[in-house]
Amino acid sequence: MRRWIASISLSVVALAATVFAAPTGAAAAPESPSAQRLQADQLVALGQLRELVGRHPERYAGLSTRGPDRATVHIVGSQFAAAAAELPDLRRLATSAGIEVSVDYEKYSMLELRRIQDSIPVEGPFAGEDAGLSMWGVNPDTNTLDVGVVDVTPELVAKAKDAYGDKVAVSRQPRPKHGVAKPTDMLLASGRRTDTFPYYGGDMIDVVGSSLCSSGFTVTNLYGTRYALTAGHCGPENARVETNNQTYFGTVYFRRLGGGNFDNALVGGVDYDGRIWVGGPFTTTWMPVHSASDSCTGCLVNFDGAFTGEATGRLVADEFCVHFDTGDLSCGLQRAVSANGGQLCQAGDSGGPIFAYDGRGGVIAVGIFTGYWTTTDCIYTRLPPILSYWRSTITTD
């Protein structure tokens, strides 16, 4: 297979059921390599800040961001004395990466709000199917657990207030859907649609008997075995996976789905590479993966499913859980909207890479595509917790 690198700027069904459209993904205005490098370094620093804050969930109410260069440390007011000794180190770390950091004082701790978050789908006013639970997650900026439901009623709001007081904020939010496409005849094309091993992330894949999806990043476990990531909802364990040209892509060896798990699966059996396709649905351009990280609210990320191709979105929410229209409960999710109003995702993109350019000739892996409300309002699963669960590292090139 012939492959090459081209110059790329920063920026979820064709061939599936006819109800899906197939426009090419749209990139946002390009950023310079120096701006990309700065953001890459700031993402590392933000990860370190989150780790420091996360060590004391009883003391802090979270860390929020406004893009990569602005962060707010939320401290429980009653715990200020305990946190005060750590603030200079937090500020020095932020300043060294060009991040402006501020401090807010809150009423409730991460520990308190996360306990409610864990209980939401299993007990209380939002646990029954009649409650119409759609999404829920801690919002550091408002110091609440935000809960979305299909229909907000006065009775439900009253029950929530009785159960949680002002710790919970209720709003209307429909249930999203997963980004899988139905199997259908597929035309042979170039690049990600006719890949051969070692396979790259962003390939169009057919989980035989289940759905059309996209492959994500390659990961390597403690024993040196490589797997291709995809979404857990794409198909069951032991399912055969094929490429667009019906060659063997692998077998679904391990899978997590529902019950609040992080939606993902590991496909193994052949050779997978530390590279991803970038560009449109028929691209022949690839980039190496250099690292893995979380992104940040306000930051730009690139969706890269096989059906839409590369398109740029901006993160608009902190981590949350979702009740999908299939009934699956998934957590570890991030929400992004199109950066320029164009299509960001569609059916068939599930499992595809979510990344940021690092300004050093490669990309930072941040997640895999999971689902959407609309094709401009999309959801992905964070990558770092997936790596931690499987005791794996991102495969680099």
N, C-alpha and C positions, 0 to 999 in steps of 0.2 A: 504494500500500500504506500502511495506517495503522499508525504505530508510536508508542510513547511510553515514557518512563522511569518506572519505579516504584521505590519504596524497597526496597532489597535488603539482607539481612543476610549476613555472611560464612558462609559455610558452610564393562562396557561392556555376545527382540528382539520388541518388539511389531511386528506387521505384517510379520514375516519368517517363517522356518520356525517351525512350531508348537512345536518343542522349546525355543524361547527364551521366557522370560517377559518381561513388560514393566512392571515396577514403576517408579514415579517415583523419581528420584534423591533421596537424603536429605541434607539439610544438617546440619552440626554446629551446636553451640551458637554463637549469634551473637557477634561481636566488635564492639566499639565502633569508630566511625570513627577515633578517636584511636589505638587499638591497631593498626588497619589502616595508618594513616599511619606509625606508628613502625616496623612491620614493613617497609613499603615502603622507608623510608629505610635500614633495616638491611640489606636485600637489596642495595642499591646499595653500601654499605660492604663487605659480604661479598664482592661481586664484585671490588671494588678490592683487598681482601686476597688473594683467589685469584690475581689478576693479578700482584701483587707476589711472592707465593710461587712462582708458576709461572715466573717469569723465571729462576729458578735451580734447576732440577729436580735438579741434582747436590748441592745444598746442603740442600734441604728434602725431607721425607718426606710432605708434603701439608698440607692444612688440613681439619679436620673441625669439624662444628657440632653443637650440641644445641639446636635451635630457632634463631631469629634473633638471640638475645641472648647466646649463649655459643659461643665458638670456641676451638679449640686449634691452635696452630701447631706442627707436627711438624718438628723439626730433626734432621738426621743428626749424631750425637754428635761424630764426627770433624771436622765442619765448623762447630762452634760458633763458633770465632773469626771465621770469615767472616760468619756470620749475626748475630753479636752487635751489629755496627754498625747493622743494619737493624731490630732489635727495637724500639727506641724509637719509630721512625716507625710500625711496625705497631701498637704499643700505642696511640699517639695517635690513629690513624685509627679503631681499634676503639672507644676510649673516647668519641670525639666522637659516635658513633652509638649510645651506650648498650650496647655489646657488651662483655661480660666475656671477656677473652682470657687463655689460659694457654699454657704451653710444655711440650712433651714432647720427650725426646731418643730417637732411634731408631737402628737399625742400618743399615737400607737406605734408599736415596734413591728419590724418585719416578722418576728416570731409570732406575735398575736394575729396578724393578718394572714400569715401563711397557714396557721392552724385552721382559721376559718376557710381559707381556700381549699385545703385538703378535705374539709367536711362538706363543702357545698353540694357535690353530686350524690352524697350518700345519706345525709340527714338534714333536717330543717325544711324551710319553706320552698327551697329550689330543688329538692331531691326527687320529687315525683315527676313522671312524664308530663302530667297535666300542667306543671309549672312552666314548661317550655324553655328550660335552660339552654342557652346557646353558647355563651362564653363567659369566662371569669378570670380575673387576674388582679394582682396588687398594683396599684397606681401610686408610686412614691410622691408624685407632685400634689395629689389631693389627700394623701394619707388615708386612702380607703381601699377596700376590695371592690372593684367595679364588676358588676354582674349584668350580663346581657340576657334578655329573655325575648322570646318570639312575640309576646304580647304583654305589655305592662298594664296591670289592673290595679285599682285602688286596694283591693283585698290583698294582693300579693305584696304591694308596697307596705301595707300595714303589718303584715306578718313578718316581713324582713326587718322592719323597724323594731318590732317587739323582740325579735330574736337577736338582733345585732346592734341595735341603736344606730349611731352614726358611723359605724365602721364599714357599712356596706352601702354602695350607691347603685341603684337599679335603673337600667335604661333599655329601650327596645333595640333588639338586634336579631335579625333572622339567622337561621343556621346556615353555615356555608356548606359547600359540597367538595368532595375530593376531586383531584385533577386527573382522572383516568379517562381514557377513550375506549370505545368498543372496538374489538378486533374487526378488521375489514381488509379488503385487498389493499396492498401497499405497493406503490410504485418504486422502482429502484431509482436511486439518485446518487449524489456524490457525498463525500465527507461523512458526517455523522449518520447518514442514512445508508451507507454501504460499508461501515467500518469492519475491519478484521483485527484479530488479536495481534499484539496486546491492545485491548480495548481502551478507549478514552471515555471520560465522563461527558455526559450530554448526548450519548447515543440514543436513538430510537430503539426501544426494546419491546418485545412481545412476550408477556408472561402467559404461556400457552394455556388456553382454556379460561383465562381470566380477563386480561386487559392489556391495552397498549400504554406504555409508560415511557419514562426516560431513565437512563442510568445517571448516577451521581458521581461523587468522588471515589477514588480508590483508597482503601484503608489497609494497613498491615498490622496483624495481631502480634502477640508476644512471641509466637513461634515462627514469625516471618512469612506467614501465609497471607496472600493478598485477596481481598474481596472488593467487589463493586457494590457501592451503596445504591439503594433505591428506596421507594416508599413501601412500608409494610402493607398498606392497603392495596398494593398492586397485584398481590396474589399470595397463595398459601405456601407454607414450607413444602419442599420437595418438588415444587413446580419447575418445569423446564422453561428456560428463558432463551429466546431466539432474537437475532438481529432482524432488521428490516429485510435483509436478503435471505432470511430463514436459515442462517447458520447458527450453530450452538454458541450462545453467549454465556451459559452457565446454568446453575440450579440454585433455587432459593434455599440456602442452608439454614439460615437463622432469621427470625422475624419477631418484631414487637408491634403490637397494635391493640388499641382499646384499653380500657381500664385505667386511663390516665397515663399510659406509657408514652414514650417518644416514638412516633410512627416512623419505623424504618426497617429495612431488611438487608441482609448480606447475601450477595450472589457470588458463588464461587465455582471453580471447576476448570477455568482456563486462565489466561494471563491478562492482567489489567495494569494499566500504566498510570503514572502520576501526571497526567495531562488532561485537559478538557478542551472540547471544541468551543470556539467563541465565534459570534457572528450569527447569521440567519439560519433558517431550518436546513438549508442546503450548503452550508459552509464547508470549506475544506481547510479552514484556518484553526490552529490550535495554540494554546498557551500552556506553559508549565505551572504546576501548583507548587508554591513555595512555602506555604504555612497554613495554619488554621486558627481562627479566632472568632469571637463574637463581634458583631457590629454594634451600632448604637442608634438610639432613637434620634432621628434627624439626619442620619447618615445615608449616603447613596449605596445601594447594592445592585448587582446585576443578576437578574433571573436568566436562566439559560436552558430551559426545557427544549426537547427536540422538536416540538410542534410549533412553538412560538419563535424559538431562537432567542438570541440575546436581547434583553430590554432592561431598562434601568428604572428602579423604584426607590422611593424614599421611605425609611422606616418611620412609622407614626405611632407605635405603641410598645410598651414594655412587654415582657414575657407573659403569656396567658395560656389558659386551657380552653378547649372548644368541644362542644357537642355537635358533631357533624350530622348532616341529614341522613347518613347511613346508620346512625346510632352510636358510632364510635366516639369514645371520649379520649382525646389526645391532649398532651401538655407539651411544654417547652416550645411554644409557638411564638412567632413574630409576625407582625402585620406591616405590609408595605403597599403604598399606592404608586401608581405610575408617575414618574418624574415629569413627564411632558404631556400627559393626557392620552397617550397611545396605549395599545394593548401591551399588558405586562405578562399575562399568563393565560392558559386555557387548558381544556381537557387534553390529556396526553402528556402534559409536562410533569406529572407526578414523579418525584424522585430525582428530578434534574438538579444540577448544581446552582447554588446561590453563592456569589463571590464578589470580591472587590479587587480591583487592580492594585498592585503594590508599588507601581512606579519603578520597579527593578526588573522589568521584563517578565513578570509572572503574576500570579493571582493569589489571593487569600481566600481559602475556603471558609464560608460562614454558615452554610446550611443546605438543606435539600427541600425542594418544593413539595407542598402538602395539599393545598386546596385554595378555594377562593369564594368570595361573594359575587364579584363581577370580574371581568377580565382586566380591570384596572385596579382592583382591590384584592390583594392576594396574600397568602399565608405560607410561611415556610417553617420547618423545624430546625432549631439551633443545632449546630454541628458539635461543639465541644462536649456536651453531655452524652451524645451518641458515642463519641470516641472513648469517653471515660467508661461507659457501661460495657463496651466490648473490649476494654483494655487494649485499645488499638491506637495507632498514630495515623495521621494523614500521610499518604504516600506522596512523596515529592519527586520532582524531576530535575 
